[in-house]
């Protein structure tokens, strides 16, 4: 159960303690689906025996990069899954439609938390692609704009998907994109046309755009953004924004030059970069860097990288050319895994260009998976050198991180007050200096809407925290720009029940919807000598609206653990540690009784990659302790970890750090980041909201 090892008497005498990409595919066959009755609308000649030949459905799932390893599902008008297969490494899939398949069909390609959609009005087989563009078409056909609901809609309204309605939506989308199609020379039908996920032709179009389809309960907010080289750091992107319910989508402005787009074959160059990175990390430690053996981590810097497979990853074939957020390549900097034996065998994949920087460098998202299955979705900056991508970093001297964030805060003892908020998580580590003895004392962050906020060092926090209105010291790095109750019918604002949380002046859903996908943040860092440095940071995507956030799925606590936690915190609103003992050192074990799972991850939710516990020490000092977990994990343990000074929530027992007696835990939070670097937080609060 959620034990704080020393099963603190929480009720039962035991303490309960508890983070659009490309599709690929292959494989085939109907997987044994044998619906009965009906007419074989797609059968061909049967040879000497007269046996019907199944209609074949095939196509490409991609967003520029192949959507490899995605699960493809085909559902017919009856709601029957008539095919289930997987895309191959090139994003291709193939299905044999069984006898009795009834049109129209809805096709999905799903991988992790990302799902692409397509449709066809025929059960006779043929080519049906599954891409972000076909997802727009499905959204505009779905009654409420949610592409996930079209399969259910055609069961009672098959007239929604006919040859005529599909052709109408295809024509309107082509008209909206015509300026870009003309530049690229793309004349492929997005659903039925043939193409290859190799960065040419139609695939170059997919490489050149970012598409978002965000259902909000009544329609979907759709945005198509062109990935072109901006004129300067603050330049607004070229995009169109519309609702799935709009009569026709607007047309892209004719303001993009071919030379500013990703070159033909860009997706292959991106894939090649991460394949080379995988090959580097496949080498033993002593082959990658200067190390006496392959079993112990070593200290080192750029000059200690020795393998040609690793050195040639970087600009000028020199790891010293890389700089990102103040970090050079080294054992305590960027690519620190090069210097650790535990990183041997890490695989890098799912590379996708997110946007360009003004100098033409590409910002790429990617996934890394280590030997323990721990997954990280991250970004890196690369430059093209004679068609080959080389790692360069953002060349910034100071560490600033900004993530669009969606937070779902659940009050276990008062669920009617559970709420959502959207924010930007701005992390600016303390302790940064500009020369010796010249520390960072302030940062002013200006968000895409033009509002500015001041960050300063705060006690008990490893990062700078944002000031409250009037310049009062804050306690969080989150810029909460909108909030609302999970129950849309509840009036009021979450700030009324969560007074200690800092909500900025709130933006409406319409204001959020109009924020650009590639919004730019300006950060002015000021040091003790009153000198300052300015850095700009462009996001791949905006935060969702509150209505959009209500449609998202999050990780959930298992019923068994939920019951234990609620029982153990009913009277105190917190889990309180007893003094540790040699037989039961105090730690947080976030699992249900019997070492059963502590959380579940519904389909479509981002898998958590970290669990964090928040609370106060016996003297009232705030703390947060975190453990990273694999996406497949469903339980975890957290050990006490104290800040260097002023933190008394930990003690020691037998040489180990443990939770001190009287320490309280009041919030557990699961967190995970999707491929577009959106942070999803699911919190379980044991305290009561102000009411």
C-alpha positions as CSV (number, residue, x, y, z in Angstrom):
1,X,0.0,0.0,0.0
2,X,1.1,3.6,-0.1
3,X,3.4,3.1,2.8
4,X,5.8,5.4,4.3
5,X,7.8,2.5,5.4
6,X,7.3,2.5,8.9
7,X,3.7,1.9,8.1
8,X,2.7,5.0,10.0
9,X,-0.6,4.6,11.6
10,X,-2.7,6.2,8.9
11,X,-6.0,4.7,9.8
12,X,-5.2,1.0,9.4
13,X,-2.0,1.4,11.4
14,X,-0.2,1.5,8.1
15,X,0.9,4.8,6.5
16,X,-0.2,5.3,2.9
17,X,2.0,7.3,0.7
18,X,1.9,7.4,-1.8
19,X,4.5,12.9,-15.4
20,X,0.7,15.1,-34.1
21,X,3.8,12.8,-34.6
22,X,4.5,10.6,-37.6
23,X,2.9,7.2,-38.0
24,X,4.6,4.2,-39.3
25,X,3.6,0.7,-39.8
26,X,3.4,-2.6,-41.5
27,X,2.0,-6.0,-40.9
28,X,-1.3,-7.0,-42.2
29,X,-4.2,-9.3,-42.1
30,X,-7.6,-9.0,-40.5
31,X,-6.3,-10.6,-37.3
32,X,-9.1,-13.2,-37.3
33,X,-12.0,-10.7,-37.3
34,X,-14.9,-12.8,-38.7
35,X,-18.1,-10.8,-38.7
36,X,-21.1,-12.7,-40.0
37,X,-23.8,-11.7,-42.5
38,X,-23.8,-8.8,-44.9
39,X,-22.5,-8.5,-48.4
40,X,-18.9,-8.7,-49.4
41,X,-18.6,-5.3,-50.9
42,X,-14.9,-5.6,-51.6
43,X,-14.5,-9.2,-52.9
44,X,-12.7,-9.9,-56.1
45,X,-12.7,-13.0,-58.3
46,X,-12.2,-16.2,-56.3
47,X,-10.4,-18.5,-58.7
48,X,-11.5,-22.1,-59.3
49,X,-13.1,-22.4,-55.8
50,X,-15.1,-19.2,-56.0
51,X,-13.8,-18.1,-52.6
52,X,-14.2,-14.3,-52.2
53,X,-11.0,-12.3,-52.1
54,X,-10.9,-9.8,-49.3
55,X,-10.7,-6.1,-50.2
56,X,-7.3,-4.6,-49.3
57,X,-7.0,-1.3,-47.5
58,X,-3.5,0.2,-47.3
59,X,-1.8,3.6,-47.0
60,X,0.8,5.6,-45.2
61,X,0.7,7.0,-41.7
62,X,3.0,10.0,-41.3
63,X,3.5,13.6,-40.3
64,X,6.6,14.0,-42.4
65,X,8.5,11.4,-40.4
66,X,7.0,7.9,-40.7
67,X,4.6,7.0,-37.8
68,X,6.4,3.8,-37.3
69,X,5.1,1.1,-34.8
70,X,1.7,2.7,-34.6
71,X,-1.4,0.6,-33.9
72,X,-3.8,0.9,-36.9
73,X,-7.5,0.1,-36.2
74,X,-10.3,0.1,-38.8
75,X,-13.9,0.4,-37.6
76,X,-16.8,0.0,-39.9
77,X,-20.3,1.5,-39.9
78,X,-21.6,-1.2,-37.6
79,X,-19.0,-0.4,-35.0
80,X,-17.1,-3.6,-35.7
81,X,-13.3,-3.5,-35.7
82,X,-12.6,-5.1,-39.1
83,X,-8.8,-4.8,-39.0
84,X,-6.1,-4.3,-36.4
85,X,-2.5,-4.1,-37.5
86,X,0.7,-2.1,-37.1
87,X,2.6,0.3,-39.3
88,X,6.0,-0.6,-40.5
89,X,9.2,1.4,-40.3
90,X,8.2,3.4,-43.3
91,X,4.7,4.2,-42.0
92,X,2.9,1.8,-44.3
93,X,0.0,-0.4,-43.2
94,X,-2.1,-3.0,-45.0
95,X,-5.4,-4.6,-44.0
96,X,-7.6,-7.3,-45.6
97,X,-11.2,-6.3,-45.0
98,X,-13.3,-9.3,-44.1
99,X,-16.5,-10.2,-45.8
100,X,-19.4,-8.2,-44.4
101,X,-17.4,-5.0,-43.8
102,X,-19.9,-2.1,-44.1
103,X,-18.9,1.4,-45.2
104,X,-18.1,4.1,-44.2
105,X,-14.9,3.2,-42.3
106,X,-12.9,5.2,-39.8
107,X,-9.1,4.5,-39.5
108,X,-6.9,5.4,-36.6
109,X,-3.2,5.2,-36.1
110,X,-2.2,5.5,-32.4
111,X,1.2,5.5,-30.7
112,X,1.7,6.5,-27.1
113,X,-0.6,9.5,-26.5
114,X,-0.8,10.5,-30.2
115,X,-3.6,9.4,-32.5
116,X,-4.1,10.3,-36.2
117,X,-7.4,9.7,-38.0
118,X,-8.7,9.1,-41.5
119,X,-11.9,7.9,-43.2
120,X,-13.3,6.5,-46.4
121,X,-16.8,6.1,-47.7
122,X,-16.0,2.8,-49.4
123,X,-15.4,-0.8,-48.2
124,X,-13.9,-1.8,-51.5
125,X,-10.4,-1.2,-50.3
126,X,-7.9,1.1,-51.8
127,X,-5.4,3.7,-50.5
128,X,-6.3,5.6,-47.3
129,X,-3.5,7.7,-45.7
130,X,-3.5,8.7,-42.1
131,X,-1.9,12.0,-41.4
132,X,-2.4,15.3,-39.5
133,X,-4.2,16.6,-42.7
134,X,-6.6,13.6,-42.8
135,X,-7.2,14.2,-39.0
136,X,-8.4,17.7,-39.9
137,X,-10.8,16.2,-42.4
138,X,-12.2,13.7,-39.9
139,X,-12.5,16.5,-37.3
140,X,-14.6,18.6,-39.7
141,X,-16.8,15.6,-40.4
142,X,-17.3,14.6,-36.8
143,X,-20.5,16.2,-35.3
144,X,-18.7,17.9,-32.4
145,X,-15.3,18.2,-34.0
146,X,-13.7,15.4,-32.0
147,X,-12.2,13.0,-34.5
148,X,-12.4,10.2,-31.9
149,X,-16.2,10.4,-32.0
150,X,-16.6,9.9,-35.8
151,X,-16.7,6.1,-35.5
152,X,-19.6,6.4,-33.1
153,X,-21.4,9.0,-35.2
154,X,-21.5,6.9,-38.4
155,X,-23.3,4.1,-36.6
156,X,-26.5,6.2,-36.6
157,X,-25.5,8.9,-39.1
158,X,-23.7,7.1,-42.0
159,X,-24.6,10.0,-44.2
160,X,-21.9,12.1,-42.4
161,X,-19.2,10.2,-44.4
162,X,-20.1,9.8,-48.1
163,X,-18.0,10.2,-51.2
164,X,-19.4,13.7,-51.6
165,X,-18.8,14.9,-48.0
166,X,-15.3,13.6,-48.0
167,X,-14.5,15.2,-51.4
168,X,-15.9,18.5,-50.2
169,X,-13.7,18.5,-47.1
170,X,-10.6,17.5,-49.2
171,X,-11.3,20.3,-51.6
172,X,-11.7,22.9,-48.9
173,X,-8.5,21.9,-47.2
174,X,-6.5,21.9,-50.4
175,X,-7.9,25.4,-51.1
176,X,-6.8,26.6,-47.6
177,X,-3.2,25.2,-48.2
178,X,-2.9,26.2,-51.9
179,X,-0.2,28.8,-51.5
180,X,2.0,26.3,-49.8
181,X,1.1,23.4,-52.1
182,X,2.1,25.6,-55.1
183,X,5.5,26.4,-53.5
184,X,6.2,22.7,-52.9
185,X,4.6,21.4,-56.0
186,X,2.3,19.0,-54.1
187,X,-0.9,17.8,-55.9
188,X,-1.5,14.6,-53.9
189,X,-5.0,13.9,-52.5
190,X,-4.3,13.8,-48.7
191,X,-6.5,10.8,-48.2
192,X,-6.3,8.6,-51.4
193,X,-3.1,9.8,-53.0
194,X,0.1,7.8,-53.1
195,X,3.3,9.1,-51.4
196,X,6.3,7.9,-49.5
197,X,7.4,9.2,-46.1
198,X,10.8,10.2,-47.4
199,X,10.6,14.0,-47.2
200,X,9.7,14.6,-50.8
201,X,6.4,15.6,-52.5
202,X,3.4,15.3,-50.2
203,X,5.7,14.2,-47.4
204,X,7.6,17.5,-47.7
205,X,4.3,19.3,-47.2
206,X,3.8,17.3,-44.0
207,X,7.4,18.2,-43.0
208,X,6.6,21.9,-43.6
209,X,3.6,22.2,-41.3
210,X,2.6,21.7,-37.7
211,X,-1.1,20.7,-37.3
212,X,-3.1,20.8,-34.1
213,X,-6.6,19.6,-33.7
214,X,-7.9,20.3,-30.2
215,X,-11.5,19.3,-29.3
216,X,-13.2,21.4,-26.7
217,X,-16.6,19.6,-26.3
218,X,-18.5,21.6,-28.9
219,X,-16.0,21.8,-31.8
220,X,-12.3,21.5,-32.3
221,X,-9.8,24.3,-32.5
222,X,-7.6,23.7,-35.5
223,X,-4.3,25.4,-36.4
224,X,-2.0,24.9,-39.3
225,X,1.4,26.5,-38.8
226,X,4.1,26.7,-41.5
227,X,7.6,25.7,-40.3
228,X,9.5,28.4,-42.1
229,X,12.7,30.2,-41.1
230,X,11.6,33.3,-39.1
231,X,12.9,36.7,-40.1
232,X,14.0,37.3,-36.5
233,X,13.7,35.8,-33.0
234,X,10.4,37.5,-32.3
235,X,8.8,37.0,-35.7
236,X,5.2,35.6,-35.6
237,X,4.7,32.3,-37.5
238,X,2.6,32.0,-40.7
239,X,-0.5,30.1,-39.7
240,X,-4.3,29.8,-40.0
241,X,-6.6,29.2,-37.0
242,X,-10.2,28.1,-37.4
243,X,-12.9,26.0,-35.8
244,X,-14.0,22.6,-37.1
245,X,-17.5,24.0,-37.3
246,X,-16.5,26.9,-39.6
247,X,-18.1,26.9,-43.0
248,X,-14.7,26.9,-44.7
249,X,-11.2,27.2,-43.4
250,X,-9.2,30.4,-44.1
251,X,-6.4,30.4,-46.7
252,X,-2.7,30.5,-45.7
253,X,-1.1,33.9,-46.4
254,X,1.2,33.9,-49.5
255,X,4.1,35.1,-47.5
256,X,6.5,32.2,-47.4
257,X,9.5,31.6,-49.6
258,X,10.5,28.1,-50.7
259,X,14.0,28.7,-49.4
260,X,12.7,29.2,-45.9
261,X,11.0,25.7,-45.8
262,X,12.5,22.4,-44.8
263,X,14.5,21.0,-47.8
264,X,13.3,17.9,-49.5
265,X,14.4,14.8,-47.5
266,X,14.4,16.7,-44.2
267,X,12.6,13.9,-42.3
268,X,15.2,11.4,-43.5
269,X,18.0,13.6,-42.3
270,X,16.4,13.9,-38.9
271,X,16.0,10.2,-38.6
272,X,19.6,9.7,-39.7
273,X,20.8,12.0,-37.0
274,X,19.2,10.0,-34.2
275,X,20.3,6.7,-35.7
276,X,23.9,8.0,-35.5
277,X,23.3,9.1,-31.9
278,X,22.1,5.6,-31.1
279,X,25.2,4.1,-32.7
280,X,27.4,6.4,-30.6
281,X,25.7,5.3,-27.4
282,X,25.9,1.6,-28.4
283,X,29.6,1.8,-28.0
284,X,31.1,0.7,-24.6
285,X,32.0,3.6,-22.2
286,X,35.8,3.3,-22.8
287,X,35.2,3.5,-26.6
288,X,33.1,6.6,-26.3
289,X,35.2,8.7,-23.9
290,X,38.5,8.6,-22.1
291,X,37.7,5.9,-19.4
292,X,39.9,3.2,-17.8
293,X,37.0,0.6,-18.0
294,X,33.4,0.2,-19.0
295,X,31.9,-0.1,-15.5
296,X,32.5,3.2,-13.7
297,X,31.4,6.7,-14.6
298,X,34.1,9.2,-15.3
299,X,34.5,13.0,-15.3
300,X,35.3,14.8,-18.4
301,X,34.5,17.4,-21.0
302,X,34.3,17.8,-24.8
303,X,38.0,16.9,-25.3
304,X,37.4,13.5,-23.6
305,X,35.0,12.3,-26.3
306,X,37.1,10.0,-28.5
307,X,34.9,7.9,-30.7
308,X,34.5,9.2,-34.3
309,X,30.9,8.0,-34.2
310,X,30.4,10.4,-31.3
311,X,32.6,13.3,-32.3
312,X,31.1,13.6,-35.8
313,X,27.6,14.1,-34.3
314,X,28.6,17.7,-33.5
315,X,29.2,20.8,-35.6
316,X,32.7,20.9,-37.0
317,X,33.0,17.2,-35.8
318,X,33.9,18.8,-32.5
319,X,31.9,18.3,-29.3
320,X,33.3,21.6,-28.0
321,X,31.1,23.4,-30.6
322,X,28.0,22.4,-28.7
323,X,26.4,24.8,-26.1
324,X,22.9,24.7,-24.8
325,X,21.4,26.7,-21.9
326,X,24.9,27.2,-20.5
327,X,25.9,23.6,-20.7
328,X,28.7,22.2,-22.8
329,X,29.2,18.5,-23.5
330,X,30.5,16.9,-20.3
331,X,29.9,14.6,-17.4
332,X,28.1,17.4,-15.6
333,X,26.6,19.1,-18.6
334,X,25.0,18.2,-21.9
335,X,25.1,14.6,-23.1
336,X,26.3,13.5,-19.7
337,X,25.3,10.0,-20.6
338,X,28.4,9.7,-22.8
339,X,30.4,9.5,-19.5
340,X,28.2,7.0,-17.7
341,X,28.2,3.2,-18.2
342,X,24.5,3.1,-17.4
343,X,23.7,5.1,-20.6
344,X,25.3,2.5,-22.9
345,X,22.6,1.2,-25.2
346,X,20.3,4.2,-25.0
347,X,18.2,4.4,-28.1
348,X,17.1,7.7,-29.8
349,X,14.2,7.8,-32.1
350,X,11.0,9.6,-33.2
351,X,12.8,12.6,-34.3
352,X,10.6,15.4,-35.6
353,X,11.4,19.0,-36.6
354,X,9.4,21.4,-34.5
355,X,10.5,24.8,-35.9
356,X,13.4,26.8,-37.3
357,X,15.6,29.4,-35.6
358,X,16.3,32.6,-37.5
359,X,19.8,31.3,-38.5
360,X,18.3,28.2,-40.1
361,X,19.1,25.8,-37.3
362,X,16.4,23.3,-36.6
363,X,14.8,22.6,-33.2
364,X,14.1,18.9,-33.1
365,X,12.0,16.8,-30.7
366,X,13.0,13.2,-30.0
367,X,12.6,10.3,-27.6
368,X,15.3,8.5,-25.7
369,X,14.8,5.0,-24.1
370,X,17.4,3.6,-21.8
371,X,18.1,0.0,-20.9
372,X,15.6,0.2,-17.9
373,X,12.9,1.4,-20.2
374,X,13.0,5.0,-18.8
375,X,11.7,7.3,-21.6
376,X,12.4,11.0,-22.0
377,X,10.9,13.3,-24.6
378,X,13.3,16.2,-25.2
379,X,14.5,18.7,-27.8
380,X,17.8,19.5,-29.3
381,X,19.1,22.1,-31.8
382,X,20.9,20.9,-35.0
383,X,22.3,22.6,-38.1
384,X,22.5,21.3,-41.6
385,X,26.0,20.9,-43.0
386,X,25.9,19.8,-46.6
387,X,22.6,18.0,-46.0
388,X,23.8,16.3,-42.8
389,X,22.4,17.4,-39.5
390,X,25.0,18.2,-36.8
391,X,24.3,19.0,-33.1
392,X,24.9,22.6,-32.2
393,X,22.7,23.6,-29.2
394,X,20.9,26.9,-28.8
395,X,24.3,28.6,-28.0
396,X,22.8,30.3,-24.9
397,X,25.0,30.9,-21.9
398,X,22.3,30.6,-19.3
399,X,19.9,27.9,-18.3
400,X,16.2,28.7,-18.9
401,X,13.5,26.1,-19.6
402,X,9.9,26.8,-20.5
403,X,7.2,24.2,-20.9
404,X,3.5,24.6,-21.7
405,X,1.8,22.9,-18.8
406,X,-1.6,21.4,-18.1
407,X,-2.4,20.7,-14.4
408,X,-5.2,18.6,-13.1
409,X,-5.5,19.0,-9.3
410,X,-7.9,16.6,-7.7
411,X,-9.0,17.1,-4.1
412,X,-9.5,13.6,-2.8
413,X,-11.7,14.7,0.1
414,X,-13.7,17.3,-1.9
415,X,-13.8,16.2,-5.6
416,X,-16.4,18.9,-6.4
417,X,-13.6,21.5,-6.1
418,X,-11.1,19.6,-8.3
419,X,-9.8,22.0,-11.0
420,X,-7.7,22.4,-14.1
421,X,-5.2,25.1,-14.9
422,X,-3.0,25.8,-17.8
423,X,0.4,27.4,-17.3
424,X,3.9,27.9,-18.5
425,X,6.5,26.2,-16.3
426,X,9.5,28.5,-16.3
427,X,12.6,26.9,-14.8
428,X,15.6,29.2,-14.1
429,X,18.0,27.5,-11.8
430,X,19.4,29.5,-8.9
431,X,23.2,29.8,-8.6
432,X,23.9,30.9,-12.1
433,X,26.6,33.6,-12.4
434,X,28.0,36.0,-14.9
435,X,31.7,35.8,-14.0
436,X,33.0,35.2,-10.5
437,X,31.0,36.6,-7.6
438,X,28.2,38.0,-9.9
439,X,25.1,35.9,-9.3
440,X,21.8,36.0,-11.0
441,X,19.4,38.1,-8.9
442,X,16.3,38.5,-11.2
443,X,14.7,37.5,-14.4
444,X,11.8,39.2,-16.2
445,X,9.8,36.9,-18.4
446,X,7.6,38.3,-21.2
447,X,5.1,35.8,-22.5
448,X,3.6,35.7,-26.1
449,X,0.6,37.8,-25.0
450,X,3.0,40.7,-24.0
451,X,2.6,40.4,-20.2
452,X,5.8,40.4,-18.2
453,X,6.5,38.7,-14.8
454,X,9.4,39.0,-12.4
455,X,11.3,36.0,-11.0
456,X,13.7,36.0,-8.0
457,X,15.5,33.5,-5.9
458,X,13.2,32.0,-3.2
459,X,13.9,30.0,0.0
460,X,13.5,26.3,-0.3
461,X,13.4,26.4,-4.1
462,X,16.1,25.2,-6.5
463,X,14.7,27.6,-9.2
464,X,13.8,31.2,-9.3
465,X,10.1,31.8,-8.4
466,X,7.6,34.3,-9.8
467,X,6.6,37.4,-7.7
468,X,3.0,37.7,-6.7
469,X,1.1,40.9,-7.5
470,X,2.6,43.9,-5.8
471,X,6.1,42.3,-5.8
472,X,5.3,39.9,-2.9
473,X,7.6,36.8,-2.9
474,X,6.1,33.8,-4.5
475,X,6.7,30.1,-4.1
476,X,6.3,28.6,-7.6
477,X,7.8,28.8,-11.0
478,X,4.4,28.2,-12.7
479,X,2.8,31.0,-14.6
480,X,-0.8,30.0,-14.2
481,X,-2.6,32.0,-16.9
482,X,-6.1,30.3,-16.9
483,X,-8.0,28.0,-14.6
484,X,-11.4,26.4,-14.2
485,X,-13.2,23.7,-12.3
486,X,-13.3,20.2,-13.8
487,X,-17.0,20.4,-13.5
488,X,-17.8,23.0,-16.1
489,X,-21.2,23.7,-14.5
490,X,-19.5,24.9,-11.3
491,X,-19.2,28.7,-11.2
492,X,-16.4,30.7,-9.8
493,X,-12.6,30.3,-10.1
494,X,-10.2,27.8,-8.5
495,X,-8.2,30.7,-6.9
496,X,-11.1,31.0,-4.4
497,X,-10.4,27.5,-3.0
498,X,-6.7,27.4,-3.5
499,X,-5.5,30.8,-2.1
500,X,-1.9,29.8,-1.8
501,X,-1.6,29.0,-5.5
502,X,-0.6,32.0,-7.6
503,X,-2.9,32.6,-10.5
504,X,-1.9,35.4,-12.8
505,X,-4.5,37.7,-14.4
506,X,-6.5,35.1,-16.3
507,X,-6.9,34.7,-20.0
508,X,-10.2,33.6,-21.5
509,X,-10.5,30.5,-23.6
510,X,-10.9,32.7,-26.7
511,X,-7.7,34.6,-25.8
512,X,-5.8,31.3,-25.3
513,X,-7.1,30.0,-28.6
514,X,-5.6,32.9,-30.4
515,X,-2.1,32.4,-29.0
516,X,0.2,31.3,-31.7
517,X,1.6,27.8,-31.9
518,X,5.2,29.0,-32.1
519,X,4.9,31.7,-29.4
520,X,8.0,33.5,-28.3
521,X,9.1,34.2,-24.7
522,X,11.7,36.9,-24.0
523,X,13.7,36.4,-20.8
524,X,15.9,39.2,-19.4
525,X,18.4,37.9,-16.8
526,X,19.8,40.5,-14.4
527,X,22.9,39.9,-12.3
528,X,24.2,41.5,-9.1
529,X,26.3,44.1,-10.9
530,X,23.1,45.3,-12.7
531,X,24.2,44.0,-16.1
532,X,21.7,41.9,-18.0
533,X,21.4,39.3,-20.8
534,X,18.4,38.7,-23.0
535,X,17.4,35.3,-24.4
536,X,14.4,34.4,-26.5
537,X,12.7,31.0,-26.4
538,X,10.2,29.8,-29.0
539,X,7.6,27.2,-28.0
540,X,6.5,24.4,-30.4
541,X,2.9,24.7,-29.2
542,X,0.6,26.8,-27.1
543,X,-1.1,25.8,-23.9
544,X,-4.6,24.4,-24.3
545,X,-7.8,26.3,-23.4
546,X,-9.6,25.1,-20.3
547,X,-12.4,23.6,-22.4
548,X,-9.7,21.7,-24.4
549,X,-8.1,20.6,-21.1
550,X,-11.4,19.1,-19.9
551,X,-11.3,16.7,-22.9
552,X,-7.8,15.4,-22.0
553,X,-7.2,12.2,-20.2
554,X,-4.7,12.0,-17.3
555,X,-3.1,9.2,-15.2
556,X,-5.3,8.2,-12.3
557,X,-4.7,6.7,-8.9
558,X,-5.9,3.1,-8.6
559,X,-9.1,2.6,-6.6
560,X,-7.3,0.5,-4.0
561,X,-4.6,3.1,-3.3
562,X,-7.2,5.9,-3.4
563,X,-9.2,4.2,-0.7
564,X,-6.1,3.7,1.5
565,X,-5.0,7.3,1.1
566,X,-8.4,8.8,1.8
567,X,-8.8,6.6,4.8
568,X,-5.4,7.5,6.2
569,X,-5.7,11.3,5.7
570,X,-9.4,11.8,6.5
571,X,-8.7,13.3,10.0
572,X,-5.4,15.1,9.4
573,X,-5.5,16.1,5.7
574,X,-1.9,14.8,5.4
575,X,0.3,11.8,5.8
576,X,2.4,12.4,8.9
577,X,5.7,10.5,9.5
578,X,6.6,9.1,12.9
579,X,10.2,9.3,13.9
580,X,12.1,6.7,11.8
581,X,13.3,3.5,13.4
582,X,16.1,1.0,12.4
583,X,13.5,-1.6,11.5
584,X,11.3,0.7,9.4
585,X,13.2,3.5,7.7
586,X,10.8,6.2,6.5
587,X,10.3,6.4,2.8
588,X,7.3,6.8,0.5
589,X,6.0,3.7,-1.2
590,X,3.3,4.7,-3.8
591,X,1.6,1.4,-4.2
592,X,-1.5,-0.3,-3.0
593,X,-1.6,-3.0,-0.3
594,X,0.1,-6.1,-1.5
595,X,2.6,-4.2,-3.7
596,X,-0.2,-3.6,-6.3
597,X,-0.2,-0.8,-8.8
598,X,-0.6,2.8,-7.6
599,X,-1.8,4.4,-10.8
600,X,-3.3,3.6,-14.2
601,X,-2.8,5.3,-17.6
602,X,-6.0,5.5,-19.7
603,X,-5.7,5.3,-23.5
604,X,-4.7,8.7,-24.9
605,X,-3.1,10.0,-21.7
606,X,0.5,10.9,-21.4
607,X,2.4,8.2,-19.4
608,X,4.0,9.6,-16.2
609,X,7.8,9.7,-16.1
610,X,8.1,11.1,-12.6
611,X,6.3,11.1,-9.2
612,X,6.7,14.0,-6.8
613,X,5.7,14.3,-3.2
614,X,5.1,17.8,-1.7
615,X,4.7,18.8,1.9
616,X,6.2,20.5,4.9
617,X,8.8,19.6,7.5
618,X,8.0,19.6,11.2
619,X,9.2,23.2,11.3
620,X,7.1,24.3,8.4
621,X,9.7,24.3,5.6
622,X,8.2,23.4,2.2
623,X,9.8,20.5,0.3
624,X,9.4,18.5,-2.8
625,X,10.9,15.1,-3.5
626,X,10.8,13.4,-6.9
627,X,11.6,10.0,-8.5
628,X,11.8,9.4,-12.2
629,X,10.0,6.3,-13.5
630,X,9.6,4.4,-16.7
631,X,6.4,5.1,-18.8
632,X,5.4,1.5,-18.1
633,X,5.8,1.9,-14.3
634,X,2.6,1.9,-12.3
635,X,4.1,2.3,-8.8
636,X,7.2,3.9,-7.3
637,X,9.2,4.7,-4.1
638,X,10.5,8.1,-3.1
639,X,13.4,8.6,-0.8
640,X,13.9,11.8,1.2
641,X,16.2,14.3,-0.4
642,X,17.1,17.6,1.4
643,X,18.2,20.9,-0.1
644,X,21.8,21.9,0.8
645,X,20.7,24.4,3.5
646,X,17.6,25.4,5.5
647,X,15.8,22.1,4.8
648,X,15.0,19.9,7.8
649,X,12.4,17.4,6.4
650,X,15.0,14.6,6.2
651,X,16.9,12.8,8.9
652,X,19.4,9.9,8.8
653,X,19.1,6.3,9.8
654,X,21.9,3.7,9.4
655,X,23.7,6.2,7.1
656,X,20.6,6.7,4.8
657,X,18.5,9.7,4.3
658,X,14.9,9.2,5.7
659,X,11.9,11.3,6.4
660,X,12.1,13.1,9.8
661,X,9.4,12.7,12.3
662,X,6.6,15.2,12.0
663,X,7.1,15.7,8.2
664,X,3.8,16.0,6.4
665,X,3.0,15.0,2.8
666,X,-0.1,16.8,1.4
667,X,0.2,16.3,-2.4
668,X,1.3,13.6,-4.8
669,X,1.8,14.5,-8.4
670,X,2.4,12.4,-11.5
671,X,4.1,14.2,-14.4
672,X,4.9,13.4,-18.0
673,X,5.9,15.3,-21.2
674,X,4.5,14.6,-24.6
675,X,6.5,14.8,-27.9
676,X,5.7,18.6,-28.3
677,X,7.1,19.3,-24.9
678,X,3.8,19.9,-23.1
679,X,4.0,19.0,-19.5
680,X,1.0,17.1,-18.0
681,X,0.6,17.2,-14.2
682,X,-2.0,15.1,-12.3
683,X,-2.0,16.0,-8.6
684,X,-3.8,14.2,-5.7
685,X,-4.3,16.6,-2.8
686,X,-5.0,15.2,0.6
687,X,-5.7,18.6,2.1
688,X,-9.1,20.3,2.0
689,X,-9.7,23.3,-0.2
690,X,-10.7,26.6,1.3
691,X,-14.5,26.7,1.2
